[in-house]
Amino acid sequence: MISGEGEKVGFTPPIDASNKPIEFWMGDMEKSMRESVHNVLKKCFLDYAGTARTSWCLQHPGQVVLTTSQIYWTKEVEVAFEKNQVKEYFEFLENQLLDTVKLVRTKLSKMETTTLNALIVIDVHAKDVVEMLERTGINDKGAFEWISQLRFYWENNNCKVKCIQTDFPYGYEYLGNSGRLVITPLTDKCYITLMSALKLNKGGAPAGPAGTGKTETTKDLAKALAKQCVVFNCSENMETDLLARFFKGLAASGAWACYDEFNRISIEVLSVIAQHLKQLFEAKEYGEEDITFCGSSIRLNPTFSVYITMNPGYAGRTELPCLLYTSP
């Protein structure tokens, strides 16, 4: 696998595409991609404890470096709670961050610089969270201030991502080596809301003025969970057939979609979309594996989700039908 940035991750096992129809070997490739990312993540996780962090972060693909770092951060914070050493752990994180900053000033390749830049963004947020826990005297892993964070666990040979009551499986989608969004308190609130929507088998609808980061926040959450997120810019000329085909692909692949400026779509089309989403989310909630959707039989992948962003109050925008508020 070669990312858009030029990072390479090998398939394990290799794929045999000879004498197979394209739909079969493409399915094999998707399965092999997830197995490969799982294997690389497991190796990265096992290497962490026995290698200096400044060396370890340059020896593995960027995506698994960030995930492993967050797994160990979650584990170490909960150990600090048990030992009543939150202040000491905060000081440890400060020193660890300074070591990473020193490393990024050395001579590095473009790929290594990208990995370290993203790691520093994650490390700064991790340090800020521990500082907040220490300042407010939190010393319990059941406290809301802690469980409301995006926490990564390695359980039963798999990665799980948790936030409040949501327990979401890591997607193992190879997303390449790209930057990460700076996490602010508002970003944390969006993560809580969107993760809670996943728990309830619903979608999310960030709303606000243009340029405030609604789409980027949704995309960054997808990166954290290793899910492909397809961004689609909506217009008043969109038709129901186009969106129905889009929904078929999402439901079958388990990917996420983020529909930008969703309320630009005409009210007639929105009413049909509401019916489509109601059918898909109900099937997901009831655990159905195969459904008939718009005349096609599809195998439902329950990790799919649909998100929309809106600029309320702008000229030419449509009020959403009530069904859209209650179904997704």
C-alpha positions in Angstrom: 0.0 0.0 0.0 1.4 3.4 -1.0 -0.3 6.5 0.6 -0.7 9.8 -1.2 2.2 11.1 0.8 4.4 8.3 -0.4 4.5 6.1 2.7 4.6 2.4 2.1 3.0 -0.5 4.1 3.3 -4.0 2.8 0.3 -6.4 2.4 0.4 -9.4 4.7 -0.4 -11.8 3.2 0.2 -10.8 -0.4 -2.8 -10.7 -2.8 -3.2 -13.0 -5.7 -5.2 -11.1 -8.4 -4.7 -13.6 -11.2 -7.7 -15.4 -12.7 -10.1 -13.6 -10.4 -12.9 -11.2 -11.2 -12.2 -7.7 -10.0 -14.9 -7.8 -7.3 -13.2 -10.8 -5.7 -9.6 -9.6 -5.6 -10.7 -6.1 -4.6 -12.5 -7.8 -1.6 -9.3 -9.8 -0.9 -7.3 -6.5 -1.0 -9.6 -4.8 1.5 -9.4 -7.8 3.9 -5.6 -7.9 3.5 -5.4 -4.1 4.1 -7.1 -4.5 7.5 -5.0 -7.5 8.4 -1.9 -5.6 7.4 -2.7 -2.5 9.5 -3.6 -4.7 12.5 -0.3 -6.5 12.2 1.7 -3.3 11.9 -0.2 -1.8 14.8 0.4 -4.8 17.0 4.2 -4.8 16.2 4.3 -1.0 16.9 2.5 -1.6 20.2 4.9 -4.4 21.3 8.0 -2.4 20.3 7.0 0.7 22.3 8.0 -0.6 25.8 11.5 -1.8 24.7 12.6 1.1 22.5 13.4 4.7 23.3 10.4 6.8 22.2 12.5 9.1 20.0 13.7 6.1 18.0 10.4 4.2 18.1 8.4 6.9 16.5 10.6 6.9 13.4 10.5 3.2 12.9 6.8 2.6 12.1 4.1 4.1 9.9 2.7 7.4 11.1 -0.9 6.2 11.6 0.1 3.3 14.0 2.6 5.6 15.8 -0.2 8.0 16.8 -2.6 5.2 17.7 0.0 3.3 19.9 1.0 6.6 21.6 -2.7 7.1 22.6 -3.1 3.5 23.8 -0.1 3.9 26.1 -1.2 7.4 27.2 -4.6 6.0 28.3 -3.0 3.1 30.1 -0.4 5.3 31.9 -3.0 7.9 33.0 -5.1 5.1 34.6 -2.0 3.7 36.3 -1.3 7.2 37.6 -4.8 7.3 39.1 -4.2 4.1 40.9 -0.8 5.2 42.3 -2.0 8.8 43.0 0.8 10.1 40.8 -1.1 12.4 38.3 1.2 15.4 39.0 4.3 13.2 38.5 2.9 11.9 35.2 2.2 15.4 34.0 5.8 16.3 34.6 6.8 13.2 32.7 4.6 14.2 29.7 6.2 17.7 29.7 9.7 16.2 29.4 8.5 13.7 26.8 7.0 16.5 24.7 10.3 18.5 24.9 12.2 15.4 23.7 9.9 15.1 20.6 10.3 18.9 19.9 14.1 18.5 20.0 13.9 15.6 17.6 11.8 17.5 15.1 14.6 20.1 14.9 17.1 17.5 13.7 17.6 16.5 10.0 14.6 14.3 9.1 12.9 13.1 5.9 9.6 14.7 4.9 7.7 11.6 6.0 9.4 11.6 9.4 8.6 15.3 9.9 4.9 14.7 9.1 4.8 11.9 11.6 6.4 14.0 14.3 4.3 17.0 13.6 1.1 15.0 14.1 2.6 13.3 17.2 3.3 16.6 18.8 -0.3 17.8 18.2 -1.6 14.6 19.9 1.0 14.9 22.7 0.2 18.5 23.5 -3.5 17.6 23.9 -2.5 14.6 26.1 -0.4 16.9 28.3 -3.2 19.5 28.6 -5.8 16.8 29.6 -3.5 15.5 32.4 -2.8 19.1 33.5 -6.6 19.6 33.8 -7.0 16.4 35.8 -4.2 17.4 38.1 -5.5 20.9 38.6 -9.1 19.8 39.3 -7.9 17.0 41.6 -9.4 14.2 39.6 -8.0 10.8 40.7 -10.6 8.4 39.5 -10.8 6.7 36.2 -14.6 6.7 36.4 -14.7 10.5 36.6 -16.6 12.3 33.8 -13.6 14.5 33.1 -11.6 11.4 32.2 -14.2 9.2 30.5 -15.3 12.1 28.3 -11.9 11.9 26.6 -11.2 9.8 23.5 -9.4 6.8 25.1 -7.7 4.0 23.2 -7.3 0.5 24.7 -5.6 -2.7 23.5 -8.0 -5.5 24.4 -8.2 -9.1 23.3 -5.5 -8.5 20.6 -7.6 -5.6 19.2 -7.7 -1.8 19.5 -10.9 -0.3 21.0 -11.8 3.4 21.2 -14.0 4.6 24.0 -15.7 7.8 24.9 -18.2 8.0 27.8 -20.5 4.9 27.1 -19.4 4.5 23.5 -17.1 1.5 22.7 -16.1 1.6 19.0 -13.9 -0.9 17.3 -10.8 0.6 15.6 -11.4 0.4 11.8 -7.9 -0.7 10.6 -8.4 1.4 7.4 -5.0 2.5 6.0 -5.3 6.3 5.8 -1.6 7.2 5.1 0.6 9.6 7.0 -1.2 13.0 7.2 -1.5 15.8 9.8 -3.9 15.9 12.6 -6.3 18.7 13.8 -5.3 20.8 16.8 -7.7 19.7 19.6 -9.5 22.4 21.5 -12.2 22.2 24.2 -14.8 22.7 21.4 -13.3 19.8 19.5 -13.6 17.6 22.6 -17.3 18.5 22.9 -17.9 17.6 19.2 -16.1 14.3 19.7 -18.3 13.5 22.7 -21.5 14.3 20.7 -20.4 12.4 17.5 -19.2 9.4 19.5 -22.5 9.3 21.5 -24.4 9.4 18.2 -22.5 6.2 17.1 -23.5 4.5 20.4 -27.2 5.4 19.6 -26.9 4.3 16.0 -27.6 7.9 14.8 -25.7 10.4 12.7 -24.3 13.8 13.7 -25.0 17.3 12.5 -22.4 20.0 13.4 -23.8 23.4 12.6 -22.2 26.8 12.6 -20.8 29.6 10.4 -18.5 28.8 7.5 -14.9 28.1 8.2 -15.3 27.1 11.9 -14.0 23.5 11.4 -17.2 21.4 11.3 -16.1 19.2 8.4 -12.5 19.0 9.6 -13.6 17.9 13.1 -15.6 15.1 11.6 -12.7 14.0 9.3 -10.3 14.1 12.2 -12.5 11.8 14.3 -12.7 9.4 11.4 -8.8 9.5 11.3 -8.6 8.7 15.0 -11.0 5.7 14.5 -9.3 4.6 11.3 -12.4 5.0 9.2 -12.6 6.3 5.7 -14.6 9.5 5.6 -15.9 10.7 2.2 -16.7 14.4 2.1 -19.5 15.4 -0.4 -20.4 19.0 -1.2 -24.1 19.4 -1.5 -26.0 21.6 -4.0 -29.6 22.4 -4.8 -29.3 20.4 -8.0 -28.8 17.0 -6.3 -31.3 14.2 -7.0 -32.5 11.3 -5.0 -31.0 8.6 -7.3 -27.5 10.0 -6.8 -27.8 10.0 -3.1 -29.4 6.5 -3.0 -26.4 5.1 -4.8 -24.1 6.9 -2.4 -26.0 5.4 0.6 -25.8 1.9 -0.9 -22.0 2.2 -1.1 -21.7 3.5 2.4 -23.9 0.8 4.0 -22.0 -2.0 2.2 -18.5 -0.7 2.8 -18.9 0.6 6.4 -17.4 4.0 5.5 -18.4 7.4 6.8 -19.8 10.2 4.8 -19.9 13.9 5.6 -22.4 15.9 3.6 -21.2 19.6 3.5 -23.9 22.3 3.5 -26.6 19.7 3.6 -29.4 22.3 4.0 -28.7 23.5 0.4 -30.6 20.5 -0.9 -34.2 21.1 -1.9 -36.9 20.1 0.6 -38.4 17.5 -1.8 -35.1 15.6 -2.0 -34.5 16.0 1.7 -37.8 14.3 2.5 -36.7 11.2 0.4 -33.3 11.2 2.0 -34.9 11.1 5.4 -36.8 7.9 4.5 -33.6 6.3 3.1 -31.6 7.1 6.3 -34.5 5.9 8.5 -34.4 2.5 6.8 -30.6 2.2 7.0 -30.2 3.3 10.6 -33.1 1.1 11.8 -31.5 -1.9 10.0 -28.2 -1.1 11.8 -30.0 -0.7 15.2 -31.8 -4.1 14.8 -28.6 -5.8 13.8 -29.8 -6.9 10.3 -27.0 -8.3 8.1 -28.7 -8.3 4.7 -31.3 -5.7 3.6 -33.1 -4.7 0.4 -32.4 -1.0 -0.3 -33.8 0.9 -3.3 -34.2 -2.3 -5.2 -30.8 -3.8 -4.4 -29.9 -6.5 -1.9 -26.8 -5.4 0.1 -24.8 -6.8 3.0 -24.9 -4.2 5.8 -21.7 -3.2 7.5 -22.7 -1.7 10.9 -19.8 0.6 11.2 -21.1 3.0 8.5 -22.3 6.4 9.6 -23.7 9.6 8.0 -22.8 13.1 9.2 -24.0 16.4 7.9 -22.8 20.0 8.3 -25.0 23.1 8.0 -24.8 26.9 7.9 -28.1 27.8 9.5 -29.6 31.2 8.7 -27.7 31.7 5.3 -29.7 32.7 2.3 -31.0 29.9 0.1 -30.8 27.3 2.9 -33.6 24.8 3.6 -35.2 23.9 6.9 -34.6 20.1 7.6 -37.7 17.8 7.7 -38.6 16.7 11.2 -37.9 13.0 10.3 -34.2 13.9 9.8 -34.0 15.1 13.3 -35.5 11.9 14.7 -34.1 9.1 12.4 -30.3 9.7 12.0 
